[in-house]
Amino acid sequence: MADHFISVDEEQVKKEKARARELRNSQWWKRKRSSGTCYYCGGKFKADELTMDHLIPIVRGGRSIAGNVVPACKECNTKKKYLLPTEWEEYLASLKKEE
């Protein structure tokens, strides 16, 4: 997988993390995670077991806006780390090849 990191300064990261905390308290987010479905694996979970994942991670230039965050189970969120959506797809494809 290619590493295409955008240089994001620490102040910008702090700002986006603060926005994410605000977004987590919004009714929009509460409705979004109430489906109980992980965006990545499609698994069903209790709403409080889902985490907020940035499709484009903050450290790679992503923002804390509704179009860039999805509910994810902790396992998928941990595995995805700082991957971009295309890199995540490549990762999943490599797992299937191993099977």
PDB file as gemmi writes it, atoms N, CA and C in Angstrom:
CRYST1    1.000    1.000    1.000  90.00  90.00  90.00 P 1                      
ATOM      1  N   MET A   1       0.831  -1.182   0.000  1.00  0.00           N  
ATOM      2  CA  MET A   1       0.000   0.000   0.000  1.00  0.00           C  
ATOM      3  C   MET A   1       0.870   1.237   0.000  1.00  0.00           C  
ATOM      4  N   ALA A   2       0.451   2.188  -0.770  1.00  0.00           N  
ATOM      5  CA  ALA A   2       1.221   3.424  -0.868  1.00  0.00           C  
ATOM      6  C   ALA A   2       0.915   4.318   0.328  1.00  0.00           C  
ATOM      7  N   ASP A   3       1.934   5.000   0.781  1.00  0.00           N  
ATOM      8  CA  ASP A   3       1.747   5.964   1.862  1.00  0.00           C  
ATOM      9  C   ASP A   3       1.670   7.357   1.255  1.00  0.00           C  
ATOM     10  N   HIS A   4       0.472   7.880   1.201  1.00  0.00           N  
ATOM     11  CA  HIS A   4       0.255   9.211   0.646  1.00  0.00           C  
ATOM     12  C   HIS A   4      -0.234  10.124   1.763  1.00  0.00           C  
ATOM     13  N   PHE A   5       0.649  10.466   2.659  1.00  0.00           N  
ATOM     14  CA  PHE A   5       0.267  11.298   3.784  1.00  0.00           C  
ATOM     15  C   PHE A   5       0.357  12.770   3.427  1.00  0.00           C  
ATOM     16  N   ILE A   6      -0.676  13.480   3.795  1.00  0.00           N  
ATOM     17  CA  ILE A   6      -0.682  14.924   3.686  1.00  0.00           C  
ATOM     18  C   ILE A   6      -0.143  15.429   5.014  1.00  0.00           C  
ATOM     19  N   SER A   7       0.705  16.414   4.978  1.00  0.00           N  
ATOM     20  CA  SER A   7       1.253  16.955   6.208  1.00  0.00           C  
ATOM     21  C   SER A   7       0.204  17.845   6.873  1.00  0.00           C  
ATOM     22  N   VAL A   8      -0.279  17.403   8.024  1.00  0.00           N  
ATOM     23  CA  VAL A   8      -1.274  18.164   8.768  1.00  0.00           C  
ATOM     24  C   VAL A   8      -0.632  18.575  10.081  1.00  0.00           C  
ATOM     25  N   ASP A   9      -0.697  19.867  10.360  1.00  0.00           N  
ATOM     26  CA  ASP A   9      -0.044  20.324  11.588  1.00  0.00           C  
ATOM     27  C   ASP A   9      -0.867  19.954  12.824  1.00  0.00           C  
ATOM     28  N   GLU A  10      -0.186  19.929  13.939  1.00  0.00           N  
ATOM     29  CA  GLU A  10      -0.780  19.496  15.201  1.00  0.00           C  
ATOM     30  C   GLU A  10      -1.996  20.343  15.589  1.00  0.00           C  
ATOM     31  N   GLU A  11      -1.951  21.617  15.296  1.00  0.00           N  
ATOM     32  CA  GLU A  11      -3.068  22.503  15.625  1.00  0.00           C  
ATOM     33  C   GLU A  11      -4.325  22.115  14.842  1.00  0.00           C  
ATOM     34  N   GLN A  12      -4.153  21.766  13.573  1.00  0.00           N  
ATOM     35  CA  GLN A  12      -5.287  21.339  12.745  1.00  0.00           C  
ATOM     36  C   GLN A  12      -5.866  20.027  13.280  1.00  0.00           C  
ATOM     37  N   VAL A  13      -5.010  19.104  13.693  1.00  0.00           N  
ATOM     38  CA  VAL A  13      -5.470  17.833  14.254  1.00  0.00           C  
ATOM     39  C   VAL A  13      -6.295  18.093  15.514  1.00  0.00           C  
ATOM     40  N   LYS A  14      -5.813  18.951  16.393  1.00  0.00           N  
ATOM     41  CA  LYS A  14      -6.551  19.286  17.622  1.00  0.00           C  
ATOM     42  C   LYS A  14      -7.917  19.884  17.293  1.00  0.00           C  
ATOM     43  N   LYS A  15      -7.942  20.765  16.317  1.00  0.00           N  
ATOM     44  CA  LYS A  15      -9.180  21.431  15.906  1.00  0.00           C  
ATOM     45  C   LYS A  15     -10.202  20.406  15.391  1.00  0.00           C  
ATOM     46  N   GLU A  16      -9.759  19.482  14.555  1.00  0.00           N  
ATOM     47  CA  GLU A  16     -10.662  18.476  13.996  1.00  0.00           C  
ATOM     48  C   GLU A  16     -11.117  17.479  15.059  1.00  0.00           C  
ATOM     49  N   LYS A  17     -10.255  17.136  15.995  1.00  0.00           N  
ATOM     50  CA  LYS A  17     -10.656  16.238  17.080  1.00  0.00           C  
ATOM     51  C   LYS A  17     -11.713  16.896  17.963  1.00  0.00           C  
ATOM     52  N   ALA A  18     -11.594  18.193  18.178  1.00  0.00           N  
ATOM     53  CA  ALA A  18     -12.595  18.930  18.956  1.00  0.00           C  
ATOM     54  C   ALA A  18     -13.929  18.937  18.207  1.00  0.00           C  
ATOM     55  N   ARG A  19     -13.874  19.121  16.895  1.00  0.00           N  
ATOM     56  CA  ARG A  19     -15.100  19.075  16.079  1.00  0.00           C  
ATOM     57  C   ARG A  19     -15.730  17.685  16.144  1.00  0.00           C  
ATOM     58  N   ALA A  20     -14.905  16.653  16.143  1.00  0.00           N  
ATOM     59  CA  ALA A  20     -15.418  15.280  16.224  1.00  0.00           C  
ATOM     60  C   ALA A  20     -16.138  15.057  17.549  1.00  0.00           C  
ATOM     61  N   ARG A  21     -15.581  15.580  18.640  1.00  0.00           N  
ATOM     62  CA  ARG A  21     -16.243  15.447  19.947  1.00  0.00           C  
ATOM     63  C   ARG A  21     -17.607  16.125  19.912  1.00  0.00           C  
ATOM     64  N   GLU A  22     -17.688  17.290  19.294  1.00  0.00           N  
ATOM     65  CA  GLU A  22     -18.977  17.993  19.172  1.00  0.00           C  
ATOM     66  C   GLU A  22     -19.950  17.181  18.324  1.00  0.00           C  
ATOM     67  N   LEU A  23     -19.466  16.645  17.220  1.00  0.00           N  
ATOM     68  CA  LEU A  23     -20.308  15.861  16.316  1.00  0.00           C  
ATOM     69  C   LEU A  23     -20.835  14.606  17.006  1.00  0.00           C  
ATOM     70  N   ARG A  24     -20.011  13.979  17.850  1.00  0.00           N  
ATOM     71  CA  ARG A  24     -20.452  12.779  18.578  1.00  0.00           C  
ATOM     72  C   ARG A  24     -21.628  13.069  19.508  1.00  0.00           C  
ATOM     73  N   ASN A  25     -21.764  14.304  19.937  1.00  0.00           N  
ATOM     74  CA  ASN A  25     -22.862  14.681  20.830  1.00  0.00           C  
ATOM     75  C   ASN A  25     -24.106  15.140  20.074  1.00  0.00           C  
ATOM     76  N   SER A  26     -24.033  15.177  18.749  1.00  0.00           N  
ATOM     77  CA  SER A  26     -25.163  15.677  17.958  1.00  0.00           C  
ATOM     78  C   SER A  26     -26.237  14.603  17.774  1.00  0.00           C  
ATOM     79  N   GLN A  27     -27.456  15.060  17.565  1.00  0.00           N  
ATOM     80  CA  GLN A  27     -28.558  14.136  17.284  1.00  0.00           C  
ATOM     81  C   GLN A  27     -28.307  13.387  15.985  1.00  0.00           C  
ATOM     82  N   TRP A  28     -27.681  14.042  15.005  1.00  0.00           N  
ATOM     83  CA  TRP A  28     -27.373  13.390  13.731  1.00  0.00           C  
ATOM     84  C   TRP A  28     -26.532  12.132  13.979  1.00  0.00           C  
ATOM     85  N   TRP A  29     -25.475  12.269  14.779  1.00  0.00           N  
ATOM     86  CA  TRP A  29     -24.604  11.121  15.034  1.00  0.00           C  
ATOM     87  C   TRP A  29     -25.335  10.037  15.821  1.00  0.00           C  
ATOM     88  N   LYS A  30     -26.123  10.436  16.798  1.00  0.00           N  
ATOM     89  CA  LYS A  30     -26.860   9.459  17.598  1.00  0.00           C  
ATOM     90  C   LYS A  30     -27.812   8.651  16.726  1.00  0.00           C  
ATOM     91  N   ARG A  31     -28.464   9.301  15.751  1.00  0.00           N  
ATOM     92  CA  ARG A  31     -29.321   8.576  14.816  1.00  0.00           C  
ATOM     93  C   ARG A  31     -28.492   7.676  13.908  1.00  0.00           C  
ATOM     94  N   LYS A  32     -27.346   8.181  13.460  1.00  0.00           N  
ATOM     95  CA  LYS A  32     -26.479   7.442  12.539  1.00  0.00           C  
ATOM     96  C   LYS A  32     -26.021   6.112  13.171  1.00  0.00           C  
ATOM     97  N   ARG A  33     -25.587   6.161  14.407  1.00  0.00           N  
ATOM     98  CA  ARG A  33     -25.088   4.932  15.038  1.00  0.00           C  
ATOM     99  C   ARG A  33     -26.206   4.079  15.611  1.00  0.00           C  
ATOM    100  N   SER A  34     -27.422   4.615  15.722  1.00  0.00           N  
ATOM    101  CA  SER A  34     -28.532   3.842  16.284  1.00  0.00           C  
ATOM    102  C   SER A  34     -28.915   2.658  15.392  1.00  0.00           C  
ATOM    103  N   SER A  35     -28.500   2.682  14.132  1.00  0.00           N  
ATOM    104  CA  SER A  35     -28.764   1.537  13.257  1.00  0.00           C  
ATOM    105  C   SER A  35     -28.026   0.304  13.773  1.00  0.00           C  
ATOM    106  N   GLY A  36     -26.927   0.532  14.496  1.00  0.00           N  
ATOM    107  CA  GLY A  36     -26.150  -0.569  15.053  1.00  0.00           C  
ATOM    108  C   GLY A  36     -25.313  -1.309  14.031  1.00  0.00           C  
ATOM    109  N   THR A  37     -25.139  -0.717  12.852  1.00  0.00           N  
ATOM    110  CA  THR A  37     -24.424  -1.388  11.775  1.00  0.00           C  
ATOM    111  C   THR A  37     -23.047  -0.775  11.547  1.00  0.00           C  
ATOM    112  N   CYS A  38     -22.023  -1.625  11.530  1.00  0.00           N  
ATOM    113  CA  CYS A  38     -20.670  -1.170  11.218  1.00  0.00           C  
ATOM    114  C   CYS A  38     -20.585  -0.890   9.722  1.00  0.00           C  
ATOM    115  N   TYR A  39     -20.083   0.258   9.369  1.00  0.00           N  
ATOM    116  CA  TYR A  39     -19.944   0.665   7.969  1.00  0.00           C  
ATOM    117  C   TYR A  39     -19.061  -0.302   7.192  1.00  0.00           C  
ATOM    118  N   TYR A  40     -18.046  -0.849   7.827  1.00  0.00           N  
ATOM    119  CA  TYR A  40     -17.055  -1.664   7.131  1.00  0.00           C  
ATOM    120  C   TYR A  40     -17.432  -3.138   7.018  1.00  0.00           C  
ATOM    121  N   CYS A  41     -17.784  -3.774   8.120  1.00  0.00           N  
ATOM    122  CA  CYS A  41     -18.050  -5.217   8.079  1.00  0.00           C  
ATOM    123  C   CYS A  41     -19.533  -5.546   7.992  1.00  0.00           C  
ATOM    124  N   GLY A  42     -20.390  -4.546   8.239  1.00  0.00           N  
ATOM    125  CA  GLY A  42     -21.827  -4.776   8.180  1.00  0.00           C  
ATOM    126  C   GLY A  42     -22.379  -5.494   9.394  1.00  0.00           C  
ATOM    127  N   GLY A  43     -21.511  -5.751  10.382  1.00  0.00           N  
ATOM    128  CA  GLY A  43     -21.945  -6.433  11.601  1.00  0.00           C  
ATOM    129  C   GLY A  43     -22.914  -5.595  12.415  1.00  0.00           C  
ATOM    130  N   LYS A  44     -23.736  -6.273  13.208  1.00  0.00           N  
ATOM    131  CA  LYS A  44     -24.701  -5.592  14.072  1.00  0.00           C  
ATOM    132  C   LYS A  44     -24.145  -5.505  15.486  1.00  0.00           C  
ATOM    133  N   PHE A  45     -24.241  -4.315  16.074  1.00  0.00           N  
ATOM    134  CA  PHE A  45     -23.712  -4.031  17.400  1.00  0.00           C  
ATOM    135  C   PHE A  45     -24.679  -3.129  18.143  1.00  0.00           C  
ATOM    136  N   LYS A  46     -24.536  -3.082  19.456  1.00  0.00           N  
ATOM    137  CA  LYS A  46     -25.266  -2.083  20.237  1.00  0.00           C  
ATOM    138  C   LYS A  46     -24.705  -0.726  19.837  1.00  0.00           C  
ATOM    139  N   ALA A  47     -25.539   0.294  19.839  1.00  0.00           N  
ATOM    140  CA  ALA A  47     -25.112   1.623  19.416  1.00  0.00           C  
ATOM    141  C   ALA A  47     -23.883   2.108  20.184  1.00  0.00           C  
ATOM    142  N   ASP A  48     -23.843   1.841  21.483  1.00  0.00           N  
ATOM    143  CA  ASP A  48     -22.706   2.329  22.268  1.00  0.00           C  
ATOM    144  C   ASP A  48     -21.423   1.531  22.028  1.00  0.00           C  
ATOM    145  N   GLU A  49     -21.507   0.461  21.247  1.00  0.00           N  
ATOM    146  CA  GLU A  49     -20.316  -0.313  20.892  1.00  0.00           C  
ATOM    147  C   GLU A  49     -19.683   0.176  19.583  1.00  0.00           C  
ATOM    148  N   LEU A  50     -20.355   1.098  18.904  1.00  0.00           N  
ATOM    149  CA  LEU A  50     -19.823   1.626  17.647  1.00  0.00           C  
ATOM    150  C   LEU A  50     -19.016   2.889  17.912  1.00  0.00           C  
ATOM    151  N   THR A  51     -17.933   3.028  17.175  1.00  0.00           N  
ATOM    152  CA  THR A  51     -17.082   4.210  17.288  1.00  0.00           C  
ATOM    153  C   THR A  51     -17.239   5.068  16.048  1.00  0.00           C  
ATOM    154  N   MET A  52     -16.771   6.293  16.135  1.00  0.00           N  
ATOM    155  CA  MET A  52     -16.798   7.198  14.986  1.00  0.00           C  
ATOM    156  C   MET A  52     -15.483   7.038  14.231  1.00  0.00           C  
ATOM    157  N   ASP A  53     -15.582   6.717  12.958  1.00  0.00           N  
ATOM    158  CA  ASP A  53     -14.384   6.600  12.130  1.00  0.00           C  
ATOM    159  C   ASP A  53     -14.434   7.638  11.026  1.00  0.00           C  
ATOM    160  N   HIS A  54     -13.306   8.260  10.779  1.00  0.00           N  
ATOM    161  CA  HIS A  54     -13.170   9.210   9.676  1.00  0.00           C  
ATOM    162  C   HIS A  54     -12.759   8.432   8.430  1.00  0.00           C  
ATOM    163  N   LEU A  55     -13.560   8.497   7.376  1.00  0.00           N  
ATOM    164  CA  LEU A  55     -13.207   7.813   6.132  1.00  0.00           C  
ATOM    165  C   LEU A  55     -11.826   8.265   5.671  1.00  0.00           C  
ATOM    166  N   ILE A  56     -11.641   9.570   5.604  1.00  0.00           N  
ATOM    167  CA  ILE A  56     -10.309  10.130   5.361  1.00  0.00           C  
ATOM    168  C   ILE A  56      -9.817  10.593   6.727  1.00  0.00           C  
ATOM    169  N   PRO A  57      -8.831   9.896   7.292  1.00  0.00           N  
ATOM    170  CA  PRO A  57      -8.375  10.208   8.654  1.00  0.00           C  
ATOM    171  C   PRO A  57      -7.902  11.656   8.816  1.00  0.00           C  
ATOM    172  N   ILE A  58      -8.100  12.166  10.010  1.00  0.00           N  
ATOM    173  CA  ILE A  58      -7.698  13.540  10.320  1.00  0.00           C  
ATOM    174  C   ILE A  58      -6.231  13.774  10.005  1.00  0.00           C  
ATOM    175  N   VAL A  59      -5.373  12.831  10.377  1.00  0.00           N  
ATOM    176  CA  VAL A  59      -3.933  13.010  10.160  1.00  0.00           C  
ATOM    177  C   VAL A  59      -3.560  12.993   8.688  1.00  0.00           C  
ATOM    178  N   ARG A  60      -4.528  12.628   7.839  1.00  0.00           N  
ATOM    179  CA  ARG A  60      -4.277  12.610   6.401  1.00  0.00           C  
ATOM    180  C   ARG A  60      -5.085  13.687   5.696  1.00  0.00           C  
ATOM    181  N   GLY A  61      -5.549  14.664   6.470  1.00  0.00           N  
ATOM    182  CA  GLY A  61      -6.248  15.811   5.901  1.00  0.00           C  
ATOM    183  C   GLY A  61      -7.754  15.736   5.958  1.00  0.00           C  
ATOM    184  N   GLY A  62      -8.310  14.679   6.562  1.00  0.00           N  
ATOM    185  CA  GLY A  62      -9.759  14.543   6.671  1.00  0.00           C  
ATOM    186  C   GLY A  62     -10.336  15.520   7.673  1.00  0.00           C  
ATOM    187  N   ARG A  63     -11.621  15.775   7.512  1.00  0.00           N  
ATOM    188  CA  ARG A  63     -12.299  16.717   8.404  1.00  0.00           C  
ATOM    189  C   ARG A  63     -13.384  16.004   9.189  1.00  0.00           C  
ATOM    190  N   SER A  64     -13.768  16.609  10.291  1.00  0.00           N  
ATOM    191  CA  SER A  64     -14.826  16.069  11.143  1.00  0.00           C  
ATOM    192  C   SER A  64     -16.154  16.671  10.707  1.00  0.00           C  
ATOM    193  N   ILE A  65     -16.649  16.163   9.577  1.00  0.00           N  
ATOM    194  CA  ILE A  65     -17.925  16.606   9.027  1.00  0.00           C  
ATOM    195  C   ILE A  65     -18.767  15.369   8.734  1.00  0.00           C  
ATOM    196  N   ALA A  66     -20.056  15.561   8.623  1.00  0.00           N  
ATOM    197  CA  ALA A  66     -20.978  14.439   8.445  1.00  0.00           C  
ATOM    198  C   ALA A  66     -20.612  13.546   7.255  1.00  0.00           C  
ATOM    199  N   GLY A  67     -20.141  14.107   6.183  1.00  0.00           N  
ATOM    200  CA  GLY A  67     -19.813  13.312   5.009  1.00  0.00           C  
ATOM    201  C   GLY A  67     -18.529  12.506   5.127  1.00  0.00           C  
ATOM    202  N   ASN A  68     -17.791  12.694   6.206  1.00  0.00           N  
ATOM    203  CA  ASN A  68     -16.506  12.005   6.359  1.00  0.00           C  
ATOM    204  C   ASN A  68     -16.451  11.079   7.563  1.00  0.00           C  
ATOM    205  N   VAL A  69     -17.549  10.930   8.287  1.00  0.00           N  
ATOM    206  CA  VAL A  69     -17.534  10.047   9.457  1.00  0.00           C  
ATOM    207  C   VAL A  69     -18.605   8.975   9.328  1.00  0.00           C  
ATOM    208  N   VAL A  70     -18.250   7.787   9.790  1.00  0.00           N  
ATOM    209  CA  VAL A  70     -19.164   6.643   9.738  1.00  0.00           C  
ATOM    210  C   VAL A  70     -19.060   5.864  11.039  1.00  0.00           C  
ATOM    211  N   PRO A  71     -20.129   5.135  11.403  1.00  0.00           N  
ATOM    212  CA  PRO A  71     -20.037   4.272  12.570  1.00  0.00           C  
ATOM    213  C   PRO A  71     -19.259   3.003  12.215  1.00  0.00           C  
ATOM    214  N   ALA A  72     -18.363   2.601  13.093  1.00  0.00           N  
ATOM    215  CA  ALA A  72     -17.555   1.408  12.865  1.00  0.00           C  
ATOM    216  C   ALA A  72     -17.394   0.643  14.171  1.00  0.00           C  
ATOM    217  N   CYS A  73     -17.354  -0.676  14.052  1.00  0.00           N  
ATOM    218  CA  CYS A  73     -17.078  -1.465  15.247  1.00  0.00           C  
ATOM    219  C   CYS A  73     -15.618  -1.228  15.640  1.00  0.00           C  
ATOM    220  N   LYS A  74     -15.311  -1.489  16.874  1.00  0.00           N  
ATOM    221  CA  LYS A  74     -13.957  -1.214  17.356  1.00  0.00           C  
ATOM    222  C   LYS A  74     -12.915  -2.023  16.607  1.00  0.00           C  
ATOM    223  N   GLU A  75     -13.253  -3.269  16.239  1.00  0.00           N  
ATOM    224  CA  GLU A  75     -12.293  -4.107  15.531  1.00  0.00           C  
ATOM    225  C   GLU A  75     -11.946  -3.516  14.154  1.00  0.00           C  
ATOM    226  N   CYS A  76     -12.957  -3.134  13.397  1.00  0.00           N  
ATOM    227  CA  CYS A  76     -12.699  -2.546  12.074  1.00  0.00           C  
ATOM    228  C   CYS A  76     -11.971  -1.208  12.195  1.00  0.00           C  
ATOM    229  N   ASN A  77     -12.393  -0.386  13.149  1.00  0.00           N  
ATOM    230  CA  ASN A  77     -11.763   0.918  13.322  1.00  0.00           C  
ATOM    231  C   ASN A  77     -10.288   0.749  13.672  1.00  0.00           C  
ATOM    232  N   THR A  78      -9.980  -0.211  14.523  1.00  0.00           N  
ATOM    233  CA  THR A  78      -8.601  -0.458  14.911  1.00  0.00           C  
ATOM    234  C   THR A  78      -7.779  -0.962  13.732  1.00  0.00           C  
ATOM    235  N   LYS A  79      -8.347  -1.847  12.944  1.00  0.00           N  
ATOM    236  CA  LYS A  79      -7.629  -2.386  11.783  1.00  0.00           C  
ATOM    237  C   LYS A  79      -7.420  -1.325  10.708  1.00  0.00           C  
ATOM    238  N   LYS A  80      -8.391  -0.451  10.524  1.00  0.00           N  
ATOM    239  CA  LYS A  80      -8.302   0.554   9.466  1.00  0.00           C  
ATOM    240  C   LYS A  80      -7.235   1.598   9.774  1.00  0.00           C  
ATOM    241  N   LYS A  81      -7.082   1.949  11.013  1.00  0.00           N  
ATOM    242  CA  LYS A  81      -6.099   2.955  11.447  1.00  0.00           C  
ATOM    243  C   LYS A  81      -6.165   4.214  10.591  1.00  0.00           C  
ATOM    244  N   TYR A  82      -5.091   4.512   9.877  1.00  0.00           N  
ATOM    245  CA  TYR A  82      -4.997   5.746   9.090  1.00  0.00           C  
ATOM    246  C   TYR A  82      -5.124   5.497   7.597  1.00  0.00           C  
ATOM    247  N   LEU A  83      -5.735   4.382   7.224  1.00  0.00           N  
ATOM    248  CA  LEU A  83      -5.855   4.059   5.807  1.00  0.00           C  
ATOM    249  C   LEU A  83      -6.941   4.901   5.135  1.00  0.00           C  
ATOM    250  N   LEU A  84      -6.698   5.233   3.886  1.00  0.00           N  
ATOM    251  CA  LEU A  84      -7.705   5.878   3.053  1.00  0.00           C  
ATOM    252  C   LEU A  84      -8.662   4.796   2.564  1.00  0.00           C  
ATOM    253  N   PRO A  85      -9.857   5.153   2.112  1.00  0.00           N  
ATOM    254  CA  PRO A  85     -10.803   4.138   1.648  1.00  0.00           C  
ATOM    255  C   PRO A  85     -10.219   3.189   0.595  1.00  0.00           C  
ATOM    256  N   THR A  86      -9.463   3.688  -0.355  1.00  0.00           N  
ATOM    257  CA  THR A  86      -8.881   2.807  -1.380  1.00  0.00           C  
ATOM    258  C   THR A  86      -7.846   1.862  -0.771  1.00  0.00           C  
ATOM    259  N   GLU A  87      -7.087   2.349   0.204  1.00  0.00           N  
ATOM    260  CA  GLU A  87      -6.098   1.503   0.866  1.00  0.00           C  
ATOM    261  C   GLU A  87      -6.782   0.425   1.702  1.00  0.00           C  
ATOM    262  N   TRP A  88      -7.922   0.779   2.313  1.00  0.00           N  
ATOM    263  CA  TRP A  88      -8.691  -0.191   3.092  1.00  0.00           C  
ATOM    264  C   TRP A  88      -9.195  -1.300   2.172  1.00  0.00           C  
ATOM    265  N   GLU A  89      -9.687  -0.934   0.994  1.00  0.00           N  
ATOM    266  CA  GLU A  89     -10.155  -1.927   0.029  1.00  0.00           C  
ATOM    267  C   GLU A  89      -9.014  -2.844  -0.404  1.00  0.00           C  
ATOM    268  N   GLU A  90      -7.832  -2.281  -0.616  1.00  0.00           N  
ATOM    269  CA  GLU A  90      -6.656  -3.087  -0.968  1.00  0.00           C  
ATOM    270  C   GLU A  90      -6.317  -4.056   0.164  1.00  0.00           C  
ATOM    271  N   TYR A  91      -6.403  -3.573   1.383  1.00  0.00           N  
ATOM    272  CA  TYR A  91      -6.127  -4.416   2.553  1.00  0.00           C  
ATOM    273  C   TYR A  91      -7.104  -5.594   2.604  1.00  0.00           C  
ATOM    274  N   LEU A  92      -8.395  -5.314   2.419  1.00  0.00           N  
ATOM    275  CA  LEU A  92      -9.391  -6.376   2.443  1.00  0.00           C  
ATOM    276  C   LEU A  92      -9.169  -7.375   1.307  1.00  0.00           C  
ATOM    277  N   ALA A  93      -8.812  -6.865   0.143  1.00  0.00           N  
ATOM    278  CA  ALA A  93      -8.540  -7.748  -1.001  1.00  0.00           C  
ATOM    279  C   ALA A  93      -7.351  -8.663  -0.714  1.00  0.00           C  
ATOM    280  N   SER A  94      -6.335  -8.128  -0.035  1.00  0.00           N  
ATOM    281  CA  SER A  94      -5.157  -8.952   0.283  1.00  0.00           C  
ATOM    282  C   SER A  94      -5.526 -10.059   1.281  1.00  0.00           C  
ATOM    283  N   LEU A  95      -6.466  -9.788   2.170  1.00  0.00           N  
ATOM    284  CA  LEU A  95      -6.915 -10.816   3.115  1.00  0.00           C  
ATOM    285  C   LEU A  95      -7.630 -11.946   2.391  1.00  0.00           C  
ATOM    286  N   LYS A  96      -8.437 -11.579   1.399  1.00  0.00           N  
ATOM    287  CA  LYS A  96      -9.176 -12.584   0.640  1.00  0.00           C  
ATOM    288  C   LYS A  96      -8.228 -13.476  -0.155  1.00  0.00           C  
ATOM    289  N   LYS A  97      -7.130 -12.904  -0.655  1.00  0.00           N  
ATOM    290  CA  LYS A  97      -6.148 -13.684  -1.401  1.00  0.00           C  
ATOM    291  C   LYS A  97      -5.472 -14.720  -0.514  1.00  0.00           C  
ATOM    292  N   GLU A  98      -5.312 -14.380   0.767  1.00  0.00           N  
ATOM    293  CA  GLU A  98      -4.652 -15.272   1.715  1.00  0.00           C  
ATOM    294  C   GLU A  98      -5.532 -16.479   2.065  1.00  0.00           C  
ATOM    295  N   GLU A  99      -6.850 -16.323   1.891  1.00  0.00           N  
ATOM    296  CA  GLU A  99      -7.778 -17.399   2.277  1.00  0.00           C  
ATOM    297  C   GLU A  99      -7.727 -18.558   1.341  1.00  0.00           C  
TER     298      GLU A  99                                                      
END                                                                             
